Amino acid sequence: MSPSPVPAGYVRGPIFFDGGADYSVYDDYARNAFWNLAGAYGARIVVLTANETATDADYGFTAAFRKLEAASAQLIVVDSRRVGHDPAVLRAVQDSTGIFLSGGHPLRWSTRIGGTPLATAIRRANAVGKAVGGVGGSAAFLCNHVLVYGHGQPCMVPGLGLSNRITVAGHYRRDEHEELLRMAIASNPYLIGVGLSEEAAVVRRADALLEGVGLADAVIVDGSEMEHTNLADRRPGEPFEAPGLRTLSLPVEHCYDLETRTLRTPDRLPQRPGRFAL
C-alpha cells in the first residue's frame, strides 16, 4: 500500500505518531495535540480500534476528544474485515476531519483492513488534508513498512501506507529495541527509523518535515551515510555491523528534514503548510 495522490488544490494532512502511553499526563497532552491537528473545536474525529472489544483506553481517547469539545467523536470497533466494507463506517471516515487509530497490534490492523475500502478511505482522507494518527502499534501501522517486535532479526510487514519514507517503532525502549531498529534501517537504508518512547510523539508534515511534538525526544535512525553492513552474512551471536549508520535524537519542537536528512532547530523552521478548509 502507498499514499494516495493529493488532488489539485489540496495539501496532504498531518500524520500523528504517538509512542503509546495509556494513562498519564503525557496521554492528555497527546490527545490534545491530535484534537488540535484535526480542527480543534470544529474537529469531527473517528476513533478506530482493532481490539476484539473496546478497551478502557479506546473509550478514554473518545471521551477525551469529547471533553475537549470536538464537534463530534465516534468510536468504531473494527472486529472483522466486514467492518472495512460497511457503508456507514466509510461515510463516517469521509465526513470526519481526523481519524485516530487506538488499540491494535500492527498485524491485527493489517489483516483486518488491508485491501478493504476502509484502508482506501483513510488514505484518501489524508490526501485531502485530514489528520490521521495512531498510538503505539497502531501508529507503526500507519507507515508503508511496519517493524514487528518479537523476532531476533527485523521482521517487516506491510502497513496502511500513509508514508513510505519512515518506519515507526512504538512503545520504544532503547535497551530492547535500538539494535532491532538499526538493523531494520540497515536492511533498507531508503527508510528513516523513528523510535517513540511512551512520552514521545512526532508529526509527519506535508512539507517533508518530521516534527517532535511529545514530552520526550524521539530517536532517529538514518542509513543515508551507511558504508556497508554484515546483515547478509551475519550468523546468530555475531555482532551487527553497519559503519556510517547514524542514530540521533529529535528533541521536542525540532524537526528532521526527510529530504536533506538534517536536523532543524525551532528558529529555522518554515511555517506549517496550509490545509484545506475543515
DRENPA-3360 file (N, C-alpha, C; in nm, 2 decimals, always signed):
BEGIN
1 = MSPSPVPA = +0.08/-0.12/+0.00/+0.00/+0.00/+0.00/+0.09/+0.12/+0.00 ~ +0.04/+0.23/-0.06/+0.12/+0.35/-0.07/+0.03/+0.47/-0.05 ~ +0.08/+0.59/-0.03/-0.01/+0.71/-0.01/-0.09/+0.74/-0.13 ~ -0.21/+0.79/-0.11/-0.30/+0.83/-0.22/-0.25/+0.96/-0.27 ~ -0.26/+0.98/-0.41/-0.22/+1.11/-0.46/-0.30/+1.23/-0.41 ~ -0.24/+1.34/-0.40/-0.30/+1.46/-0.35/-0.38/+1.53/-0.46 ~ -0.51/+1.54/-0.46/-0.58/+1.61/-0.56/-0.54/+1.76/-0.58 ~ -0.56/+1.81/-0.70/-0.52/+1.95/-0.72/-0.60/+2.04/-0.62;
9 = GYVRGPIF = -0.53/+2.14/-0.56/-0.59/+2.23/-0.47/-0.59/+2.19/-0.33 ~ -0.53/+2.07/-0.30/-0.53/+2.02/-0.16/-0.38/+2.01/-0.11 ~ -0.37/+2.00/+0.02/-0.24/+1.98/+0.09/-0.26/+1.86/+0.17 ~ -0.16/+1.76/+0.16/-0.17/+1.64/+0.24/-0.19/+1.67/+0.39 ~ -0.27/+1.60/+0.46/-0.29/+1.62/+0.60/-0.18/+1.57/+0.69 ~ -0.17/+1.62/+0.81/-0.06/+1.57/+0.91/-0.09/+1.43/+0.95 ~ +0.02/+1.36/+0.98/+0.02/+1.22/+1.03/+0.08/+1.23/+1.17 ~ +0.00/+1.19/+1.27/+0.04/+1.20/+1.41/+0.08/+1.06/+1.46;
17 = FDGGADYS = +0.20/+1.04/+1.51/+0.25/+0.92/+1.56/+0.28/+0.93/+1.71 ~ +0.20/+0.86/+1.80/+0.21/+0.87/+1.94/+0.28/+0.74/+1.99 ~ +0.38/+0.76/+2.08/+0.46/+0.65/+2.13/+0.38/+0.54/+2.20 ~ +0.27/+0.57/+2.27/+0.19/+0.46/+2.33/+0.15/+0.46/+2.47 ~ +0.16/+0.57/+2.54/+0.12/+0.57/+2.68/-0.03/+0.57/+2.69 ~ -0.09/+0.49/+2.79/-0.23/+0.48/+2.80/-0.29/+0.58/+2.91 ~ -0.23/+0.58/+3.02/-0.28/+0.67/+3.13/-0.17/+0.75/+3.19 ~ -0.16/+0.88/+3.16/-0.06/+0.96/+3.21/-0.09/+1.11/+3.18;
25 = VYDDYARN = -0.02/+1.20/+3.24/-0.03/+1.34/+3.20/+0.01/+1.35/+3.05 ~ +0.11/+1.28/+3.01/+0.15/+1.28/+2.87/+0.03/+1.24/+2.78 ~ -0.04/+1.14/+2.82/-0.15/+1.10/+2.73/-0.25/+1.21/+2.71 ~ -0.28/+1.29/+2.81/-0.37/+1.40/+2.79/-0.31/+1.50/+2.69 ~ -0.18/+1.52/+2.70/-0.11/+1.61/+2.61/-0.12/+1.55/+2.46 ~ -0.11/+1.42/+2.45/-0.11/+1.36/+2.31/-0.25/+1.38/+2.25 ~ -0.35/+1.35/+2.34/-0.49/+1.37/+2.29/-0.52/+1.51/+2.24 ~ -0.47/+1.61/+2.32/-0.49/+1.75/+2.29/-0.42/+1.78/+2.16;
33 = AFWNLAGA = -0.30/+1.73/+2.14/-0.22/+1.75/+2.02/-0.30/+1.71/+1.89 ~ -0.36/+1.58/+1.90/-0.43/+1.53/+1.78/-0.56/+1.61/+1.76 ~ -0.63/+1.64/+1.87/-0.75/+1.72/+1.86/-0.72/+1.85/+1.79 ~ -0.61/+1.92/+1.82/-0.58/+2.04/+1.75/-0.55/+2.02/+1.60 ~ -0.48/+1.91/+1.57/-0.45/+1.88/+1.43/-0.57/+1.86/+1.35 ~ -0.67/+1.80/+1.42/-0.80/+1.76/+1.35/-0.90/+1.87/+1.33 ~ -0.86/+1.99/+1.39/-0.95/+2.10/+1.37/-1.00/+2.16/+1.50 ~ -0.95/+2.12/+1.61/-0.99/+2.17/+1.75/-1.14/+2.17/+1.77;
41 = YGARIVVL = -1.20/+2.28/+1.80/-1.34/+2.28/+1.83/-1.43/+2.24/+1.71 ~ -1.38/+2.25/+1.59/-1.46/+2.20/+1.48/-1.43/+2.06/+1.44 ~ -1.34/+1.99/+1.52/-1.30/+1.86/+1.48/-1.41/+1.76/+1.48 ~ -1.41/+1.67/+1.38/-1.51/+1.56/+1.37/-1.42/+1.43/+1.37 ~ -1.40/+1.37/+1.48/-1.29/+1.27/+1.50/-1.36/+1.13/+1.50 ~ -1.31/+1.04/+1.42/-1.34/+0.90/+1.42/-1.23/+0.82/+1.49 ~ -1.26/+0.75/+1.60/-1.16/+0.67/+1.67/-1.19/+0.52/+1.63 ~ -1.08/+0.46/+1.57/-1.09/+0.32/+1.53/-1.01/+0.23/+1.62;
49 = TANETATD = -1.06/+0.12/+1.66/-0.98/+0.02/+1.74/-0.99/-0.12/+1.67 ~ -0.88/-0.19/+1.67/-0.88/-0.33/+1.62/-0.89/-0.43/+1.73 ~ -0.91/-0.38/+1.86/-0.93/-0.48/+1.97/-1.06/-0.55/+1.94 ~ -1.07/-0.67/+2.00/-1.20/-0.75/+1.98/-1.32/-0.68/+2.04 ~ -1.30/-0.62/+2.15/-1.40/-0.53/+2.21/-1.33/-0.41/+2.26 ~ -1.40/-0.30/+2.26/-1.33/-0.17/+2.30/-1.28/-0.18/+2.45 ~ -1.16/-0.13/+2.47/-1.10/-0.12/+2.60/-1.12/+0.01/+2.67 ~ -1.08/+0.02/+2.79/-1.09/+0.15/+2.86/-1.01/+0.26/+2.79;
57 = ADYGFTAA = -0.89/+0.22/+2.73/-0.81/+0.32/+2.66/-0.88/+0.36/+2.54 ~ -0.95/+0.27/+2.46/-1.03/+0.31/+2.34/-1.14/+0.41/+2.38 ~ -1.21/+0.38/+2.49/-1.32/+0.47/+2.53/-1.26/+0.60/+2.59 ~ -1.14/+0.59/+2.65/-1.07/+0.71/+2.70/-1.04/+0.81/+2.60 ~ -0.98/+0.76/+2.49/-0.95/+0.85/+2.38/-1.07/+0.92/+2.33 ~ -1.18/+0.85/+2.30/-1.30/+0.91/+2.25/-1.36/+1.01/+2.35 ~ -1.36/+0.97/+2.48/-1.42/+1.06/+2.58/-1.33/+1.19/+2.59 ~ -1.20/+1.17/+2.58/-1.11/+1.29/+2.59/-1.14/+1.39/+2.48;
65 = FRKLEAAS = -1.16/+1.34/+2.35/-1.19/+1.43/+2.24/-1.32/+1.50/+2.27 ~ -1.42/+1.43/+2.32/-1.55/+1.49/+2.35/-1.53/+1.60/+2.46 ~ -1.45/+1.57/+2.56/-1.43/+1.66/+2.67/-1.35/+1.79/+2.62 ~ -1.27/+1.77/+2.52/-1.20/+1.89/+2.46/-1.30/+1.97/+2.37 ~ -1.42/+1.92/+2.36/-1.53/+1.99/+2.29/-1.51/+1.98/+2.14 ~ -1.46/+1.87/+2.09/-1.46/+1.84/+1.95/-1.61/+1.84/+1.90 ~ -1.63/+1.88/+1.78/-1.77/+1.88/+1.73/-1.84/+1.75/+1.74 ~ -1.76/+1.64/+1.72/-1.81/+1.50/+1.74/-1.69/+1.41/+1.75;
73 = AQLIVVDS = -1.71/+1.30/+1.82/-1.61/+1.20/+1.84/-1.68/+1.06/+1.85 ~ -1.65/+0.98/+1.76/-1.72/+0.85/+1.74/-1.62/+0.73/+1.75 ~ -1.65/+0.63/+1.83/-1.57/+0.51/+1.84/-1.63/+0.40/+1.76 ~ -1.54/+0.34/+1.67/-1.58/+0.23/+1.59/-1.49/+0.11/+1.62 ~ -1.54/-0.01/+1.65/-1.47/-0.13/+1.67/-1.45/-0.20/+1.54 ~ -1.33/-0.22/+1.50/-1.30/-0.29/+1.37/-1.27/-0.44/+1.41 ~ -1.37/-0.52/+1.44/-1.35/-0.65/+1.49/-1.35/-0.76/+1.39 ~ -1.37/-0.72/+1.26/-1.37/-0.81/+1.15/-1.35/-0.74/+1.02;
81 = RRVGHDPA = -1.32/-0.81/+0.91/-1.30/-0.74/+0.78/-1.43/-0.69/+0.73 ~ -1.54/-0.73/+0.77/-1.67/-0.68/+0.72/-1.68/-0.53/+0.76 ~ -1.62/-0.49/+0.87/-1.64/-0.35/+0.91/-1.57/-0.26/+0.81 ~ -1.46/-0.31/+0.74/-1.39/-0.23/+0.64/-1.47/-0.22/+0.51 ~ -1.59/-0.28/+0.50/-1.67/-0.27/+0.38/-1.81/-0.20/+0.42 ~ -1.83/-0.17/+0.55/-1.95/-0.11/+0.59/-1.97/+0.03/+0.54 ~ -2.08/+0.06/+0.46/-2.10/+0.19/+0.41/-2.11/+0.30/+0.52 ~ -2.17/+0.26/+0.64/-2.18/+0.36/+0.74/-2.04/+0.40/+0.80;
89 = VLRAVQDS = -1.95/+0.30/+0.81/-1.82/+0.33/+0.86/-1.74/+0.42/+0.75 ~ -1.76/+0.39/+0.63/-1.69/+0.46/+0.52/-1.74/+0.61/+0.52 ~ -1.87/+0.63/+0.54/-1.93/+0.76/+0.55/-1.87/+0.84/+0.66 ~ -1.86/+0.77/+0.78/-1.80/+0.84/+0.90/-1.66/+0.89/+0.87 ~ -1.58/+0.81/+0.81/-1.44/+0.85/+0.77/-1.44/+0.96/+0.68 ~ -1.53/+0.95/+0.57/-1.53/+1.06/+0.47/-1.58/+1.19/+0.53 ~ -1.67/+1.19/+0.63/-1.72/+1.31/+0.69/-1.64/+1.36/+0.80 ~ -1.53/+1.29/+0.84/-1.45/+1.33/+0.95/-1.35/+1.44/+0.91;
97 = TGIFLSGG = -1.29/+1.50/+1.01/-1.17/+1.58/+0.99/-1.05/+1.52/+1.05 ~ -1.06/+1.41/+1.12/-0.95/+1.34/+1.18/-0.98/+1.19/+1.21 ~ -0.89/+1.10/+1.18/-0.91/+0.96/+1.20/-0.80/+0.92/+1.30 ~ -0.83/+0.86/+1.41/-0.73/+0.82/+1.51/-0.74/+0.67/+1.53 ~ -0.63/+0.60/+1.51/-0.63/+0.45/+1.54/-0.58/+0.43/+1.68 ~ -0.67/+0.37/+1.76/-0.64/+0.35/+1.90/-0.58/+0.21/+1.92 ~ -0.64/+0.12/+1.99/-0.57/-0.01/+2.02/-0.56/-0.10/+1.90 ~ -0.46/-0.19/+1.90/-0.45/-0.29/+1.80/-0.31/-0.32/+1.76;
105 = HPLRWSTR = -0.27/-0.45/+1.75/-0.14/-0.49/+1.71/-0.13/-0.46/+1.56 ~ -0.01/-0.42/+1.50/+0.00/-0.39/+1.36/-0.05/-0.51/+1.27 ~ -0.02/-0.63/+1.31/-0.06/-0.74/+1.22/-0.21/-0.76/+1.23 ~ -0.27/-0.72/+1.34/-0.42/-0.73/+1.35/-0.48/-0.62/+1.26 ~ -0.42/-0.50/+1.26/-0.47/-0.40/+1.17/-0.46/-0.44/+1.02 ~ -0.34/-0.50/+0.99/-0.31/-0.54/+0.85/-0.41/-0.64/+0.80 ~ -0.44/-0.74/+0.89/-0.53/-0.85/+0.84/-0.68/-0.80/+0.85 ~ -0.71/-0.70/+0.93/-0.85/-0.66/+0.94/-0.89/-0.56/+0.83;
113 = IGGTPLAT = -0.80/-0.47/+0.79/-0.84/-0.37/+0.70/-0.76/-0.36/+0.57 ~ -0.65/-0.44/+0.57/-0.57/-0.44/+0.44/-0.65/-0.48/+0.32 ~ -0.65/-0.40/+0.22/-0.72/-0.43/+0.09/-0.87/-0.40/+0.10 ~ -0.92/-0.34/+0.21/-1.06/-0.30/+0.22/-1.08/-0.16/+0.18 ~ -1.21/-0.12/+0.15/-1.24/+0.02/+0.12/-1.21/+0.11/+0.24 ~ -1.21/+0.06/+0.36/-1.18/+0.14/+0.47/-1.03/+0.19/+0.47 ~ -0.94/+0.10/+0.43/-0.80/+0.14/+0.42/-0.79/+0.25/+0.31 ~ -0.85/+0.23/+0.20/-0.85/+0.33/+0.09/-0.91/+0.46/+0.14;
121 = AIRRANAV = -1.02/+0.46/+0.21/-1.08/+0.58/+0.26/-0.99/+0.66/+0.35 ~ -0.92/+0.59/+0.44/-0.83/+0.66/+0.53/-0.71/+0.73/+0.45 ~ -0.66/+0.66/+0.35/-0.55/+0.71/+0.27/-0.60/+0.83/+0.19 ~ -0.72/+0.82/+0.14/-0.78/+0.93/+0.06/-0.81/+1.05/+0.15 ~ -0.86/+1.02/+0.27/-0.88/+1.13/+0.37/-0.76/+1.21/+0.40 ~ -0.65/+1.14/+0.42/-0.52/+1.21/+0.45/-0.47/+1.29/+0.33 ~ -0.50/+1.24/+0.21/-0.45/+1.31/+0.08/-0.53/+1.44/+0.06 ~ -0.65/+1.46/+0.12/-0.72/+1.58/+0.10/-0.71/+1.67/+0.23;
129 = GKAVGGVG = -0.61/+1.64/+0.31/-0.59/+1.73/+0.42/-0.63/+1.69/+0.56 ~ -0.69/+1.58/+0.57/-0.74/+1.53/+0.71/-0.63/+1.47/+0.79 ~ -0.64/+1.50/+0.92/-0.53/+1.44/+1.01/-0.56/+1.29/+1.03 ~ -0.45/+1.21/+1.04/-0.46/+1.07/+1.07/-0.36/+1.05/+1.18 ~ -0.39/+0.98/+1.28/-0.30/+0.95/+1.39/-0.32/+0.81/+1.45 ~ -0.22/+0.77/+1.53/-0.22/+0.64/+1.59/-0.14/+0.64/+1.71 ~ -0.16/+0.54/+1.80/-0.09/+0.52/+1.92/-0.02/+0.39/+1.93 ~ +0.11/+0.38/+1.97/+0.18/+0.25/+1.99/+0.19/+0.17/+1.86;
137 = GSAAFLCN = +0.14/+0.05/+1.86/+0.15/-0.04/+1.75/+0.06/+0.01/+1.63 ~ -0.05/+0.08/+1.67/-0.14/+0.14/+1.57/-0.07/+0.25/+1.49 ~ +0.02/+0.33/+1.56/+0.10/+0.43/+1.50/+0.20/+0.37/+1.40 ~ +0.26/+0.26/+1.44/+0.35/+0.19/+1.35/+0.28/+0.14/+1.22 ~ +0.16/+0.10/+1.23/+0.08/+0.05/+1.12/+0.05/+0.16/+1.02 ~ +0.06/+0.29/+1.05/+0.03/+0.40/+0.96/+0.13/+0.40/+0.84 ~ +0.25/+0.35/+0.87/+0.35/+0.36/+0.76/+0.33/+0.25/+0.66 ~ +0.41/+0.26/+0.55/+0.41/+0.16/+0.45/+0.49/+0.03/+0.50;
145 = HVLVYGHG = +0.59/+0.05/+0.57/+0.68/-0.05/+0.62/+0.66/-0.06/+0.78 ~ +0.62/-0.17/+0.83/+0.60/-0.18/+0.97/+0.70/-0.28/+1.04 ~ +0.77/-0.24/+1.14/+0.86/-0.32/+1.21/+0.78/-0.39/+1.32 ~ +0.78/-0.52/+1.32/+0.71/-0.60/+1.42/+0.81/-0.66/+1.52 ~ +0.79/-0.64/+1.65/+0.87/-0.69/+1.76/+0.86/-0.84/+1.78 ~ +0.95/-0.89/+1.85/+0.94/-1.03/+1.89/+1.02/-1.13/+1.80 ~ +1.11/-1.07/+1.72/+1.20/-1.16/+1.63/+1.34/-1.11/+1.65 ~ +1.43/-1.21/+1.64/+1.58/-1.17/+1.65/+1.63/-1.09/+1.54;
153 = QPCMVPGL = +1.57/-1.11/+1.42/+1.60/-1.03/+1.30/+1.48/-0.94/+1.27 ~ +1.51/-0.83/+1.20/+1.40/-0.74/+1.17/+1.29/-0.81/+1.09 ~ +1.17/-0.79/+1.13/+1.05/-0.85/+1.06/+0.96/-0.74/+1.02 ~ +0.96/-0.72/+0.89/+0.88/-0.60/+0.83/+0.76/-0.66/+0.76 ~ +0.65/-0.59/+0.79/+0.52/-0.63/+0.72/+0.46/-0.51/+0.66 ~ +0.36/-0.52/+0.56/+0.30/-0.41/+0.50/+0.21/-0.34/+0.60 ~ +0.21/-0.20/+0.59/+0.12/-0.12/+0.67/+0.01/-0.05/+0.59 ~ -0.05/+0.05/+0.65/-0.15/+0.13/+0.58/-0.10/+0.21/+0.46;
161 = GLSNRITV = +0.03/+0.25/+0.47/+0.09/+0.32/+0.36/+0.07/+0.47/+0.35 ~ +0.05/+0.54/+0.46/+0.04/+0.68/+0.46/+0.17/+0.75/+0.44 ~ +0.28/+0.68/+0.47/+0.42/+0.73/+0.45/+0.51/+0.62/+0.41 ~ +0.58/+0.64/+0.30/+0.67/+0.53/+0.26/+0.82/+0.57/+0.28 ~ +0.84/+0.68/+0.36/+0.97/+0.73/+0.39/+1.02/+0.68/+0.52 ~ +0.93/+0.65/+0.62/+0.97/+0.62/+0.75/+0.91/+0.49/+0.80 ~ +0.97/+0.43/+0.90/+0.92/+0.32/+0.98/+0.92/+0.36/+1.12 ~ +0.81/+0.34/+1.19/+0.80/+0.39/+1.33/+0.79/+0.27/+1.43;
169 = AGHYRRDE = +0.87/+0.28/+1.53/+0.87/+0.18/+1.64/+0.81/+0.24/+1.76 ~ +0.68/+0.20/+1.79/+0.61/+0.25/+1.91/+0.65/+0.17/+2.03 ~ +0.61/+0.22/+2.15/+0.65/+0.16/+2.28/+0.80/+0.13/+2.28 ~ +0.88/+0.22/+2.23/+1.02/+0.20/+2.20/+1.10/+0.21/+2.33 ~ +1.18/+0.11/+2.36/+1.27/+0.11/+2.47/+1.41/+0.09/+2.42 ~ +1.49/+0.19/+2.44/+1.62/+0.19/+2.37/+1.70/+0.06/+2.40 ~ +1.70/+0.02/+2.53/+1.78/-0.10/+2.56/+1.73/-0.23/+2.49 ~ +1.60/-0.23/+2.46/+1.54/-0.35/+2.40/+1.53/-0.34/+2.25;
177 = HEELLRMA = +1.51/-0.22/+2.19/+1.47/-0.21/+2.05/+1.57/-0.14/+1.96 ~ +1.68/-0.08/+2.02/+1.76/+0.00/+1.94/+1.83/-0.08/+1.83 ~ +1.89/-0.19/+1.86/+1.96/-0.27/+1.76/+1.86/-0.32/+1.66 ~ +1.74/-0.36/+1.70/+1.64/-0.41/+1.60/+1.61/-0.30/+1.50 ~ +1.58/-0.18/+1.55/+1.55/-0.07/+1.46/+1.67/-0.03/+1.37 ~ +1.79/-0.04/+1.42/+1.91/-0.01/+1.34/+1.92/-0.12/+1.23 ~ +1.90/-0.24/+1.27/+1.91/-0.35/+1.17/+1.80/-0.33/+1.06 ~ +1.68/-0.29/+1.10/+1.57/-0.27/+1.00/+1.61/-0.16/+0.90;
185 = IASNPYLI = +1.67/-0.06/+0.95/+1.71/+0.05/+0.86/+1.83/+0.01/+0.77 ~ +1.93/-0.06/+0.83/+2.04/-0.11/+0.76/+2.00/-0.20/+0.64 ~ +1.89/-0.27/+0.66/+1.84/-0.36/+0.56/+1.76/-0.29/+0.45 ~ +1.73/-0.16/+0.47/+1.66/-0.08/+0.37/+1.69/+0.07/+0.40 ~ +1.81/+0.11/+0.36/+1.86/+0.25/+0.40/+1.78/+0.36/+0.34 ~ +1.69/+0.33/+0.25/+1.60/+0.44/+0.20/+1.51/+0.49/+0.31 ~ +1.47/+0.40/+0.40/+1.38/+0.43/+0.51/+1.46/+0.51/+0.62 ~ +1.38/+0.59/+0.70/+1.43/+0.65/+0.82/+1.35/+0.59/+0.93;
193 = GVGLSEEA = +1.43/+0.54/+1.03/+1.36/+0.48/+1.15/+1.33/+0.59/+1.25 ~ +1.21/+0.57/+1.32/+1.17/+0.66/+1.42/+1.13/+0.58/+1.55 ~ +1.21/+0.59/+1.65/+1.18/+0.52/+1.78/+1.10/+0.62/+1.87 ~ +0.98/+0.58/+1.92/+0.90/+0.66/+2.00/+0.88/+0.59/+2.14 ~ +0.93/+0.65/+2.24/+0.90/+0.60/+2.38/+0.76/+0.64/+2.41 ~ +0.71/+0.60/+2.53/+0.57/+0.63/+2.56/+0.55/+0.77/+2.60 ~ +0.64/+0.86/+2.59/+0.62/+1.00/+2.61/+0.66/+1.08/+2.49 ~ +0.69/+1.01/+2.38/+0.74/+1.08/+2.26/+0.63/+1.08/+2.15;
201 = AVVRRADA = +0.63/+1.18/+2.07/+0.53/+1.18/+1.96/+0.59/+1.27/+1.85 ~ +0.56/+1.24/+1.72/+0.61/+1.32/+1.61/+0.49/+1.34/+1.51 ~ +0.50/+1.45/+1.43/+0.40/+1.47/+1.33/+0.48/+1.47/+1.20 ~ +0.43/+1.39/+1.10/+0.48/+1.40/+0.97/+0.41/+1.50/+0.89 ~ +0.48/+1.62/+0.86/+0.42/+1.73/+0.80/+0.42/+1.71/+0.65 ~ +0.33/+1.79/+0.58/+0.32/+1.78/+0.43/+0.45/+1.84/+0.36 ~ +0.53/+1.92/+0.43/+0.65/+1.97/+0.37/+0.77/+1.88/+0.40 ~ +0.75/+1.75/+0.42/+0.86/+1.66/+0.44/+0.94/+1.68/+0.56;
209 = LLEGVGLA = +0.88/+1.75/+0.66/+0.95/+1.76/+0.79/+0.88/+1.67/+0.90 ~ +0.96/+1.61/+0.98/+0.92/+1.53/+1.09/+0.94/+1.61/+1.22 ~ +0.83/+1.65/+1.28/+0.83/+1.74/+1.39/+0.81/+1.67/+1.53 ~ +0.91/+1.70/+1.62/+0.89/+1.64/+1.76/+0.79/+1.72/+1.83 ~ +0.68/+1.66/+1.88/+0.57/+1.73/+1.95/+0.53/+1.67/+2.08 ~ +0.61/+1.57/+2.13/+0.57/+1.50/+2.25/+0.64/+1.57/+2.37 ~ +0.66/+1.49/+2.48/+0.72/+1.54/+2.60/+0.86/+1.48/+2.62 ~ +0.90/+1.40/+2.52/+1.03/+1.33/+2.53/+1.09/+1.33/+2.38;
217 = DAVIVDGS = +1.22/+1.32/+2.37/+1.29/+1.32/+2.24/+1.25/+1.19/+2.17 ~ +1.24/+1.20/+2.04/+1.22/+1.08/+1.95/+1.36/+1.04/+1.91 ~ +1.38/+0.91/+1.87/+1.51/+0.86/+1.82/+1.50/+0.84/+1.67 ~ +1.60/+0.89/+1.60/+1.60/+0.89/+1.45/+1.72/+0.80/+1.41 ~ +1.69/+0.70/+1.32/+1.80/+0.62/+1.27/+1.80/+0.64/+1.12 ~ +1.92/+0.69/+1.07/+1.94/+0.73/+0.93/+2.05/+0.65/+0.87 ~ +2.01/+0.58/+0.76/+2.11/+0.50/+0.69/+2.17/+0.56/+0.56 ~ +2.15/+0.69/+0.54/+2.19/+0.75/+0.41/+2.34/+0.75/+0.40;
225 = EMEHTNLA = +2.42/+0.75/+0.51/+2.56/+0.75/+0.50/+2.62/+0.62/+0.54 ~ +2.54/+0.51/+0.54/+2.59/+0.38/+0.58/+2.69/+0.33/+0.47 ~ +2.80/+0.28/+0.51/+2.90/+0.24/+0.41/+2.88/+0.09/+0.37 ~ +2.85/+0.01/+0.46/+2.82/-0.13/+0.43/+2.76/-0.20/+0.56 ~ +2.71/-0.32/+0.55/+2.66/-0.39/+0.66/+2.69/-0.54/+0.65 ~ +2.69/-0.61/+0.76/+2.72/-0.75/+0.76/+2.59/-0.83/+0.77 ~ +2.47/-0.77/+0.75/+2.34/-0.84/+0.78/+2.33/-0.96/+0.69 ~ +2.37/-0.96/+0.56/+2.35/-1.07/+0.47/+2.43/-1.19/+0.52;
233 = DRRPGEPF = +2.55/-1.17/+0.58/+2.63/-1.28/+0.62/+2.64/-1.31/+0.77 ~ +2.57/-1.23/+0.84/+2.58/-1.24/+0.99/+2.52/-1.36/+1.04 ~ +2.59/-1.43/+1.13/+2.54/-1.55/+1.19/+2.49/-1.52/+1.33 ~ +2.40/-1.60/+1.39/+2.35/-1.58/+1.52/+2.46/-1.56/+1.62 ~ +2.45/-1.46/+1.70/+2.55/-1.44/+1.81/+2.67/-1.34/+1.76 ~ +2.68/-1.32/+1.63/+2.79/-1.23/+1.58/+2.74/-1.09/+1.60 ~ +2.83/-1.00/+1.62/+2.79/-0.86/+1.63/+2.74/-0.80/+1.50 ~ +2.64/-0.71/+1.51/+2.59/-0.64/+1.40/+2.68/-0.52/+1.36;
241 = EAPGLRTL = +2.71/-0.51/+1.24/+2.80/-0.40/+1.19/+2.73/-0.32/+1.08 ~ +2.74/-0.19/+1.09/+2.68/-0.10/+0.99/+2.75/+0.03/+1.00 ~ +2.88/+0.05/+0.96/+2.95/+0.17/+0.97/+2.88/+0.28/+0.89 ~ +2.87/+0.40/+0.96/+2.80/+0.51/+0.89/+2.65/+0.52/+0.92 ~ +2.59/+0.42/+0.98/+2.45/+0.42/+1.02/+2.44/+0.51/+1.14 ~ +2.36/+0.62/+1.13/+2.35/+0.72/+1.23/+2.23/+0.70/+1.32 ~ +2.25/+0.72/+1.45/+2.14/+0.73/+1.55/+2.15/+0.86/+1.62 ~ +2.04/+0.94/+1.61/+2.04/+1.07/+1.68/+1.90/+1.10/+1.74;
249 = SLPVEHCY = +1.90/+1.20/+1.83/+1.78/+1.24/+1.90/+1.71/+1.35/+1.82 ~ +1.57/+1.34/+1.82/+1.49/+1.45/+1.77/+1.42/+1.52/+1.89 ~ +1.48/+1.63/+1.93/+1.42/+1.70/+2.05/+1.28/+1.76/+2.02 ~ +1.20/+1.78/+2.12/+1.07/+1.84/+2.11/+1.09/+1.98/+2.05 ~ +1.00/+2.01/+1.96/+0.99/+2.14/+1.88/+1.10/+2.15/+1.78 ~ +1.18/+2.05/+1.76/+1.28/+2.04/+1.65/+1.22/+1.96/+1.53 ~ +1.27/+1.97/+1.42/+1.23/+1.89/+1.30/+1.34/+1.82/+1.24 ~ +1.31/+1.70/+1.18/+1.41/+1.63/+1.10/+1.36/+1.64/+0.95;
257 = DLETRTLR = +1.44/+1.69/+0.86/+1.41/+1.71/+0.72/+1.43/+1.57/+0.65 ~ +1.32/+1.52/+0.60/+1.33/+1.39/+0.54/+1.39/+1.39/+0.40 ~ +1.40/+1.51/+0.34/+1.47/+1.53/+0.21/+1.62/+1.54/+0.23 ~ +1.66/+1.64/+0.31/+1.80/+1.66/+0.33/+1.87/+1.58/+0.44 ~ +1.78/+1.51/+0.52/+1.82/+1.43/+0.63/+1.91/+1.51/+0.73 ~ +1.86/+1.62/+0.76/+1.93/+1.71/+0.86/+1.83/+1.75/+0.97 ~ +1.89/+1.79/+1.08/+1.81/+1.83/+1.20/+1.79/+1.98/+1.19 ~ +1.67/+2.03/+1.21/+1.64/+2.17/+1.20/+1.60/+2.22/+1.34;
265 = TPDRLPQR = +1.65/+2.33/+1.39/+1.62/+2.39/+1.52/+1.50/+2.47/+1.50 ~ +1.43/+2.50/+1.61/+1.30/+2.58/+1.61/+1.31/+2.71/+1.53 ~ +1.43/+2.78/+1.54/+1.44/+2.91/+1.48/+1.46/+2.90/+1.32 ~ +1.47/+2.78/+1.27/+1.50/+2.76/+1.13/+1.38/+2.68/+1.06 ~ +1.27/+2.68/+1.13/+1.15/+2.60/+1.07/+1.06/+2.69/+0.99 ~ +1.02/+2.65/+0.88/+0.92/+2.72/+0.80/+0.78/+2.71/+0.87 ~ +0.69/+2.80/+0.83/+0.55/+2.79/+0.88/+0.49/+2.66/+0.84 ~ +0.41/+2.60/+0.92/+0.34/+2.47/+0.88/+0.26/+2.49/+0.76;
273 = PGRFAL = +0.26/+2.39/+0.67/+0.18/+2.40/+0.54/+0.03/+2.43/+0.57 ~ -0.03/+2.51/+0.48/-0.17/+2.54/+0.50/-0.25/+2.41/+0.47 ~ -0.38/+2.41/+0.51/-0.46/+2.29/+0.49/-0.59/+2.34/+0.43 ~ -0.67/+2.24/+0.38/-0.79/+2.27/+0.32/-0.89/+2.31/+0.43 ~ -1.00/+2.38/+0.39/-1.10/+2.43/+0.49/-1.17/+2.31/+0.55 ~ -1.16/+2.29/+0.68/-1.22/+2.18/+0.75/-1.37/+2.22/+0.77;
% end
